[in-house]
Amino acid sequence: MKHTFTYSIALFAILISACSTNNVSENKPEPTTKEELGELLFSDPILSENNKISCASCHIPDFAFADTSKVSKGVNGKLGSRNTPSAMNMNDRRFFFHDGRAETLEDQAAGPIENPVEMNLPIAEAIKRLNAHENYKNYFKKIYKESPNRANLLDAIAAFERTLETSDTPFDRFMKGDKKAISEAAKRGQIIFNEKGKCFDCHFGPDFTGDQFRNIGLYNGKDLNDRGRSEITKDSADIGKFKVPGLRNIAITAPYMHNGMFKTLTEVIDYYDTPTAFVKGSINSDSLLLKPLGLTKEEKSDLLEFLHTLTDNRFTASTKK
Protein backbone atom coordinates (compact mmCIF):
# COMPACT_ATOMS: atom_id res chain seq x y z
CA MET A 1 0.00 0.00 0.00
CA LYS A 2 1.27 3.46 -0.87
CA HIS A 3 1.70 5.98 1.96
CA THR A 4 1.11 9.72 1.83
CA PHE A 5 3.59 12.33 2.99
CA THR A 6 3.27 13.75 6.46
CA TYR A 7 2.84 17.50 6.13
CA SER A 8 0.41 19.58 4.16
CA ILE A 9 1.18 21.48 0.97
CA ALA A 10 0.18 24.69 2.74
CA LEU A 11 2.73 24.16 5.50
CA PHE A 12 5.37 23.37 2.91
CA ALA A 13 4.66 26.70 1.24
CA ILE A 14 5.36 28.41 4.56
CA LEU A 15 8.67 26.59 4.77
CA ILE A 16 9.68 27.68 1.29
CA SER A 17 8.81 31.31 2.01
CA ALA A 18 11.07 31.12 5.03
CA CYS A 19 14.01 29.89 2.95
CA SER A 20 15.20 33.39 2.12
CA THR A 21 15.91 34.03 5.78
CA ASN A 22 17.93 30.83 6.20
CA ASN A 23 16.04 30.22 9.45
CA VAL A 24 13.82 27.37 8.30
CA SER A 25 14.63 25.28 11.35
CA GLU A 26 13.40 28.13 13.57
CA ASN A 27 10.06 28.46 11.79
CA LYS A 28 8.80 24.93 12.34
CA PRO A 29 8.22 22.65 15.31
CA GLU A 30 11.16 20.52 16.34
CA PRO A 31 11.31 17.33 14.24
CA THR A 32 10.96 14.09 16.18
CA THR A 33 11.54 11.58 13.37
CA LYS A 34 14.07 11.30 10.58
CA GLU A 35 11.26 11.87 8.08
CA GLU A 36 10.40 15.21 9.69
CA LEU A 37 14.06 16.14 9.86
CA GLY A 38 14.42 15.26 6.18
CA GLU A 39 11.44 17.46 5.35
CA LEU A 40 13.08 20.35 7.15
CA LEU A 41 16.35 19.86 5.28
CA PHE A 42 14.55 19.46 1.96
CA SER A 43 13.22 23.02 2.20
CA ASP A 44 16.26 24.67 3.78
CA PRO A 45 18.76 26.64 1.61
CA ILE A 46 21.47 25.94 4.17
CA LEU A 47 22.47 23.08 1.87
CA SER A 48 23.36 25.39 -1.02
CA GLU A 49 26.53 27.39 -1.63
CA ASN A 50 24.82 30.77 -1.45
CA ASN A 51 22.16 29.84 1.11
CA LYS A 52 19.41 30.64 -1.40
CA ILE A 53 18.53 27.34 -3.09
CA SER A 54 16.85 24.35 -1.45
CA CYS A 55 15.64 21.02 -2.80
CA ALA A 56 12.13 22.46 -2.73
CA SER A 57 13.18 25.38 -4.91
CA CYS A 58 13.10 23.04 -7.90
CA HIS A 59 10.92 20.23 -6.53
CA ILE A 60 7.91 22.45 -5.86
CA PRO A 61 5.27 20.87 -3.57
CA ASP A 62 2.26 22.41 -5.33
CA PHE A 63 3.38 20.84 -8.61
CA ALA A 64 3.88 17.29 -7.34
CA PHE A 65 7.45 18.15 -6.33
CA ALA A 66 8.47 18.94 -9.92
CA ASP A 67 9.44 22.29 -11.45
CA THR A 68 7.41 24.53 -13.74
CA SER A 69 10.37 25.60 -15.86
CA LYS A 70 11.98 23.85 -18.81
CA VAL A 71 15.16 23.62 -16.78
CA SER A 72 15.71 24.82 -13.23
CA LYS A 73 17.86 27.65 -11.93
CA GLY A 74 20.54 26.76 -9.44
CA VAL A 75 22.97 28.91 -7.47
CA ASN A 76 23.72 32.31 -8.98
CA GLY A 77 21.10 31.74 -11.68
CA LYS A 78 22.95 28.86 -13.34
CA LEU A 79 20.70 26.77 -15.56
CA GLY A 80 20.56 23.00 -15.46
CA SER A 81 20.62 20.89 -18.61
CA ARG A 82 17.60 18.68 -17.92
CA ASN A 83 14.05 19.16 -16.69
CA THR A 84 13.48 18.59 -12.98
CA PRO A 85 11.35 15.44 -12.52
CA SER A 86 8.83 14.87 -9.76
CA ALA A 87 10.29 13.60 -6.49
CA MET A 88 7.05 11.78 -5.68
CA ASN A 89 6.31 8.06 -5.82
CA MET A 90 9.95 6.99 -5.70
CA ASN A 91 9.67 4.12 -3.19
CA ASP A 92 9.67 1.36 -5.76
CA ARG A 93 12.17 2.87 -8.16
CA ARG A 94 15.47 1.16 -8.96
CA PHE A 95 17.12 4.09 -10.71
CA PHE A 96 17.10 7.85 -10.19
CA PHE A 97 17.79 10.86 -12.42
CA HIS A 98 16.89 10.81 -16.11
CA ASP A 99 19.99 8.77 -16.90
CA GLY A 100 19.70 6.42 -13.92
CA ARG A 101 23.09 7.33 -12.48
CA ALA A 102 21.92 6.82 -8.89
CA GLU A 103 20.52 3.53 -7.64
CA THR A 104 19.32 4.62 -4.19
CA LEU A 105 17.45 7.64 -2.89
CA GLU A 106 20.39 8.37 -0.62
CA ASP A 107 22.74 8.61 -3.60
CA GLN A 108 20.18 10.72 -5.42
CA ALA A 109 19.91 13.13 -2.49
CA ALA A 110 23.63 13.89 -2.66
CA GLY A 111 23.58 14.70 -6.37
CA PRO A 112 21.81 18.11 -6.43
CA ILE A 113 23.61 19.33 -3.31
CA GLU A 114 27.05 18.82 -4.84
CA ASN A 115 26.14 19.58 -8.47
CA PRO A 116 27.97 22.79 -9.55
CA VAL A 117 24.93 24.15 -11.41
CA GLU A 118 22.39 23.22 -8.75
CA MET A 119 23.26 23.75 -5.08
CA ASN A 120 27.05 23.59 -5.50
CA LEU A 121 27.96 22.62 -1.95
CA PRO A 122 30.33 19.75 -1.12
CA ILE A 123 28.67 17.40 1.35
CA ALA A 124 31.64 17.88 3.68
CA GLU A 125 30.89 21.62 3.78
CA ALA A 126 27.18 20.93 4.33
CA ILE A 127 28.08 18.79 7.33
CA LYS A 128 30.22 21.59 8.79
CA ARG A 129 27.30 24.00 8.46
CA LEU A 130 24.88 21.61 10.15
CA ASN A 131 27.28 20.93 13.01
CA ALA A 132 27.74 24.66 13.50
CA HIS A 133 23.96 25.18 13.56
CA GLU A 134 22.70 24.68 17.13
CA ASN A 135 19.22 23.51 16.16
CA TYR A 136 20.31 21.03 13.54
CA LYS A 137 23.09 19.63 15.70
CA ASN A 138 20.55 18.99 18.47
CA TYR A 139 18.00 17.50 16.07
CA PHE A 140 20.48 15.00 14.68
CA LYS A 141 21.71 14.01 18.13
CA LYS A 142 18.15 13.38 19.36
CA ILE A 143 17.02 11.47 16.28
CA TYR A 144 20.21 9.68 15.18
CA LYS A 145 22.06 9.71 18.50
CA GLU A 146 25.03 11.31 16.75
CA SER A 147 26.13 14.57 15.18
CA PRO A 148 25.32 15.37 11.54
CA ASN A 149 27.38 13.35 9.07
CA ARG A 150 27.13 12.38 5.42
CA ALA A 151 25.25 9.14 6.08
CA ASN A 152 22.54 10.53 8.36
CA LEU A 153 22.09 13.71 6.30
CA LEU A 154 21.33 11.72 3.15
CA ASP A 155 19.32 9.16 5.13
CA ALA A 156 17.05 11.90 6.50
CA ILE A 157 16.36 13.46 3.11
CA ALA A 158 15.72 10.05 1.55
CA ALA A 159 13.40 9.13 4.44
CA PHE A 160 11.31 12.21 3.75
CA GLU A 161 11.23 11.52 0.03
CA ARG A 162 9.90 8.04 0.77
CA THR A 163 6.82 9.64 2.35
CA LEU A 164 5.92 11.38 -0.92
CA GLU A 165 3.64 8.62 -2.15
CA THR A 166 0.20 9.21 -3.67
CA SER A 167 -2.62 6.77 -4.35
CA ASP A 168 -5.84 8.76 -3.91
CA THR A 169 -6.70 9.44 -7.54
CA PRO A 170 -9.93 9.05 -9.50
CA PHE A 171 -8.29 6.17 -11.35
CA ASP A 172 -7.39 4.39 -8.08
CA ARG A 173 -10.99 4.71 -6.90
CA PHE A 174 -12.19 3.42 -10.26
CA MET A 175 -9.92 0.39 -9.98
CA LYS A 176 -11.30 -0.28 -6.50
CA GLY A 177 -14.82 -0.56 -7.87
CA ASP A 178 -16.18 2.97 -8.06
CA LYS A 179 -17.26 2.95 -11.71
CA LYS A 180 -18.36 6.58 -11.50
CA ALA A 181 -14.97 7.81 -10.33
CA ILE A 182 -13.87 8.58 -13.88
CA SER A 183 -15.77 9.76 -16.94
CA GLU A 184 -16.77 7.68 -19.93
CA ALA A 185 -14.19 9.60 -21.95
CA ALA A 186 -11.49 8.61 -19.46
CA LYS A 187 -12.59 4.97 -19.67
CA ARG A 188 -12.17 5.11 -23.43
CA GLY A 189 -8.84 6.83 -22.85
CA GLN A 190 -7.66 3.96 -20.66
CA ILE A 191 -8.31 1.55 -23.50
CA ILE A 192 -6.36 3.77 -25.89
CA PHE A 193 -3.56 3.99 -23.30
CA ASN A 194 -3.37 0.20 -23.10
CA GLU A 195 -3.86 -0.62 -26.76
CA LYS A 196 -3.74 1.75 -29.74
CA GLY A 197 -1.65 4.39 -28.00
CA LYS A 198 0.96 1.81 -26.89
CA CYS A 199 1.50 3.82 -23.69
CA PHE A 200 1.23 0.72 -21.51
CA ASP A 201 4.23 -0.85 -23.25
CA CYS A 202 6.47 1.53 -21.27
CA HIS A 203 4.22 2.97 -18.57
CA PHE A 204 3.03 0.02 -16.50
CA GLY A 205 2.89 -0.97 -12.83
CA PRO A 206 1.37 0.92 -9.87
CA ASP A 207 3.20 4.14 -10.75
CA PHE A 208 2.94 3.69 -14.54
CA THR A 209 6.64 3.11 -15.14
CA GLY A 210 8.53 -0.10 -15.67
CA ASP A 211 11.76 1.58 -14.56
CA GLN A 212 13.18 0.93 -18.00
CA PHE A 213 15.31 3.11 -20.25
CA ARG A 214 13.89 3.99 -23.67
CA ASN A 215 14.86 6.15 -26.61
CA ILE A 216 11.66 7.93 -27.64
CA GLY A 217 13.19 9.76 -30.58
CA LEU A 218 14.54 12.85 -28.86
CA TYR A 219 18.16 12.35 -29.90
CA ASN A 220 19.46 13.22 -33.35
CA GLY A 221 23.04 14.21 -32.56
CA LYS A 222 22.37 17.78 -33.71
CA ASP A 223 19.96 20.12 -31.94
CA LEU A 224 18.99 17.21 -29.67
CA ASN A 225 22.34 15.85 -28.51
CA ASP A 226 21.86 14.65 -24.93
CA ARG A 227 23.16 11.05 -25.05
CA GLY A 228 21.31 10.10 -21.86
CA ARG A 229 21.87 6.64 -20.39
CA SER A 230 24.89 5.91 -22.59
CA GLU A 231 26.89 8.53 -20.68
CA ILE A 232 26.57 6.25 -17.66
CA THR A 233 26.85 2.80 -19.24
CA LYS A 234 29.25 3.78 -22.06
CA ASP A 235 27.18 1.47 -24.25
CA SER A 236 26.33 2.78 -27.72
CA ALA A 237 23.05 0.86 -27.59
CA ASP A 238 21.94 3.26 -24.83
CA ILE A 239 22.48 6.45 -26.83
CA GLY A 240 19.43 8.69 -26.44
CA LYS A 241 17.79 6.48 -23.84
CA PHE A 242 16.27 7.99 -20.70
CA LYS A 243 14.42 6.56 -17.71
CA VAL A 244 10.70 6.09 -18.30
CA PRO A 245 9.01 8.42 -15.79
CA GLY A 246 6.00 7.49 -13.70
CA LEU A 247 2.72 9.09 -14.70
CA ARG A 248 1.11 9.75 -11.34
CA ASN A 249 0.22 13.46 -11.13
CA ILE A 250 1.52 13.91 -14.67
CA ALA A 251 -1.08 16.61 -15.41
CA ILE A 252 0.59 19.04 -12.99
CA THR A 253 4.27 18.42 -13.76
CA ALA A 254 4.64 20.34 -17.03
CA PRO A 255 6.82 20.90 -18.99
CA TYR A 256 7.57 17.42 -20.25
CA MET A 257 10.40 15.20 -21.48
CA HIS A 258 13.97 15.15 -20.14
CA ASN A 259 14.62 18.51 -21.80
CA GLY A 260 11.25 20.10 -21.03
CA MET A 261 10.56 20.66 -24.73
CA PHE A 262 6.78 20.16 -24.54
CA LYS A 263 4.66 22.60 -22.56
CA THR A 264 1.43 20.57 -22.40
CA LEU A 265 0.21 16.99 -22.36
CA THR A 266 -1.60 17.76 -25.59
CA GLU A 267 1.77 18.37 -27.23
CA VAL A 268 3.13 15.15 -25.74
CA ILE A 269 0.24 13.14 -27.16
CA ASP A 270 0.65 14.81 -30.56
CA TYR A 271 4.36 13.95 -30.49
CA TYR A 272 3.79 10.27 -29.78
CA ASP A 273 1.15 10.17 -32.48
CA THR A 274 3.58 11.40 -35.16
CA PRO A 275 7.14 11.75 -33.80
CA THR A 276 8.71 12.58 -37.17
CA ALA A 277 6.55 15.69 -37.43
CA PHE A 278 8.50 17.10 -34.47
CA VAL A 279 11.99 15.59 -34.73
CA LYS A 280 13.91 14.82 -37.89
CA GLY A 281 16.72 12.27 -38.09
CA SER A 282 16.21 10.55 -34.74
CA ILE A 283 18.98 8.08 -33.91
CA ASN A 284 18.42 4.75 -32.16
CA SER A 285 14.70 5.45 -31.71
CA ASP A 286 12.57 2.74 -30.08
CA SER A 287 10.72 0.45 -32.49
CA LEU A 288 7.41 1.44 -30.87
CA LEU A 289 7.74 4.84 -32.54
CA LEU A 290 8.55 3.68 -36.05
CA LYS A 291 4.98 4.09 -37.30
CA PRO A 292 2.46 6.87 -36.57
CA LEU A 293 -0.26 5.85 -34.11
CA GLY A 294 -3.02 7.36 -36.20
CA LEU A 295 -5.00 8.69 -33.25
CA THR A 296 -8.14 10.65 -34.07
CA LYS A 297 -8.92 14.00 -32.45
CA GLU A 298 -11.46 12.30 -30.17
CA GLU A 299 -9.02 9.54 -29.21
CA LYS A 300 -6.41 12.12 -28.26
CA SER A 301 -9.00 13.94 -26.15
CA ASP A 302 -10.00 10.72 -24.42
CA LEU A 303 -6.38 9.80 -23.73
CA LEU A 304 -5.80 13.22 -22.20
CA GLU A 305 -8.89 12.77 -20.04
CA PHE A 306 -7.51 9.47 -18.76
CA LEU A 307 -4.13 10.99 -17.89
CA HIS A 308 -5.92 13.58 -15.76
CA THR A 309 -7.45 10.80 -13.66
CA LEU A 310 -3.94 10.01 -12.37
CA THR A 311 -3.78 13.25 -10.36
CA ASP A 312 -3.95 12.76 -6.60
CA ASN A 313 -6.82 14.45 -4.77
CA ARG A 314 -4.47 16.71 -2.81
CA PHE A 315 -3.76 18.63 -6.01
CA THR A 316 -6.84 20.62 -6.99
CA ALA A 317 -5.58 22.96 -9.74
CA SER A 318 -6.97 22.07 -13.16
CA THR A 319 -4.40 21.96 -15.96
CA LYS A 320 -6.40 20.46 -18.80
CA LYS A 321 -4.82 21.69 -22.02
Beta strands, then each sheet from edge to edge (+ up, - down):
strand 1: 213-214
strand 2: 242-243
sheet 1: 1+ 2-
end
